[in-house]
Amino acid sequence: MRAMRGVWHWRHNPLRRRTDRIEAWAALIAALLIALGAVSVGWFTGQAAHGALTKTVRFQHEQRHLVWVTVDRLLSQAPLDPDPETSSQRDAHRRVIARWTARDGSEHIGQISTPRPVEAGERFRIWTDDRGRVRPRPMDAGTAGTHAVLAGLGAAAATGALIEGGRRLFVWRLMVRRFHAWDAAWERADEDWGRAGAGS
């Protein structure tokens, strides 16, 4: 983008080449596309993602329900761990055999993970679908909004990178043409070098 900075100062410079003007215009167009196009793509992507995620949140909250489970027995009792960090992680994911009643009235028994250390006979709540199958916690509106914002930012960044990559490729091709023109000019100068009437 540095080609844009000096455009105003050298617009009447006799050393200015046609390729310099083209490079400056390419930089200006790329900057406008990034400022307007990338932002627009990001905004529309974020809006589309937010709409889709909002429907998902609504659907999950309609289909998933909190039910009470009663612990029948612990599946395994791991030996005590003296490290408080690893022991708390192990206890937080203890598996038990538990019973619960689904929203449709069907009785279920199965192996589930507990959110905290429990003992036989204790109760806690889990998320299930209408038929009593264990499901993850439904997404909330805040998480959906965060994911939508991240999707919009990612789309804007990708669009900006694509535009800048296109500009760099265009400038590289312009430089190749400029170097070929210089080579041709040097060849013509070499043919006339030292000849009488060649302007020396």
N, C-alpha and C positions, 0 to 999 in steps of 0.2 A: 504493500500500500504506500510505500515511500514515494512512488511515482507521482502521487497526487499532491504531495506537499509543495513541490516547486513549480507546479503547472502555471500558476498565476505570474510568477516572476520571469519565467523564460518563454512566455507565449509569443513574444516578438523577437526572441533571440535568433540571429541568423544561423547559428550552429544547430538549431533544432531540426531534427529529422522527422520525416513522416512517421516512422516507427515510434518515435518518442510520443507523438500526439496519440497514436493508436494505443500505446501502453497506458498513457494517462487516462484515456477514455475507458479502457478496460478496467482500470482500478476504480474509477468513479462508478461505473455500472455495477461492478462487483460489490462495492460498498453499499450502494442503494439496494441491491438485491438482498444482501445480508441484513441490512437494517429493516427492510420492509418484508421481503419474502420469507426469510428464516423466522422472523418473529410471527408472521402470519401462519406459517406452517406449524410452528410450536403451539400457537394459541388454538388452532383448529384441532390439532392432535390431542391437546390437553382436554378440550371440550368433548371430543368424541370418546376419549378414554374415560372421562368423568361420567358421561352418560351411560356407557357400558358397565362401568364399575358400580354405579348407583343402582342399576337394574340387578346386578349380582348381589349387592347388599340386601336389597328388598327381597329378592328370591330366597336368599339364604335365611333371612330372618323369618320368612313365611314357612320354610320347610324344616327348620331346625328348632328344637325345643329343649329346654333344661328339664331333666328328670332326676329324681333322687335314686341313688343306688345304695345298696347295703352290702358291705364286704362280708363274704362267706369265710374266706381264708386267704392268707398270704401265700403266694406261689413259692417264694424262696426267701430265706432269711440270710442275707449276706453277712459275713463276719464283720465285726466292728472295725471301722477304719479310723486310725488316729488323726488323719488329716481332715480338718473341718471342711475344707473346700470340696474335696472329692467325695466325702461322706454325705454332704448336703446334696450334691448332684445325684449321687446314687439313690438317696432316700426320696428325692423329688420324683424319680421315675420308677418307683417300686411297682411291680405288677401284682395284681390280686385277682381272685375269682369273686365276682360280684353278681347280684341280682337286681333287676330293675323292671319297671312296668312302663311300656311304651304309651304314647298318647292314644293309640287305638285300643288300648286295654290288654295287649298281648304281653305275656311274661317272658323275660329273657334272662339268661345266665351266660356269662362269658368272662374272658380274660381281658382286663383293661389296665391302663396305667393310672396311677393316682396322682393328683396334683400336690399331695403332701403326704408325709408318713402317716399311716393309718393302722388300726388294729381290727381284728375280726369283730363284726357287729357294728362298726362305725358306719356313718352315712355321709355321703357327699354328692354333689351334683355333676352330671355330665351332659354334653350335647348329643342329641340323637335326632334322626329323621322321624317321619310319621310312623314308620314301621319298626322303630326301636333300634335301628342300626346306629352304632356309635359314629359320630361325625366330629370334625374339628370345629372349634368355635367360629361362628359366622363373622365375616368381615364387618367392621364398623365404618361409619361414614367418614371418620377422620383418616383412617387408613386408605380408604378409596380416594379421598382427596389428595393425600400425599402421593399415591401412585400415579394419579392423573397429572399432578404437577411435574413429577419426575419424567413421565412420558413426554409431556410438552417440552420440557427443557432438553431432553435427549433428542427429540425430533428437530428442535431449533438448532442445536449444536451440530447435528449430522448434516442438516441443510446448509448451514454456514460453512462447514468443512468442505462439503461438496462444491459449493460456489467458489470458495477460495482455491480449492484444488483445480477447478476448471480454469480459473484466472491464471494460476501458475503455469498450467500446461499451455495455455494460449500465449503467455509471455515467453515461455521457453521456445515455442515454435517461432515466435517473432524474433527472438535472439538468433535462432539458427538462420533465419532468412537474412538478418542483419549481417551476420558473419559471412554468409555466402556473397552478399553484396560487397562487403569489404574486400574479400578475396578477389572478386572480379575487378574491383577498382584497382587493386594493387597489381594485378596482371596487366591491366591496360597501362598503368603508369610505368611498369617495368619495360614494356615494349617501346615506349617513347623515351626511356631514360637515356640522357646524353646525346640525343639526336639534335642536329641543327634545326632551329625553328621550332623546337619543342617548348619554347617559352623560357629558355635559360639564357 
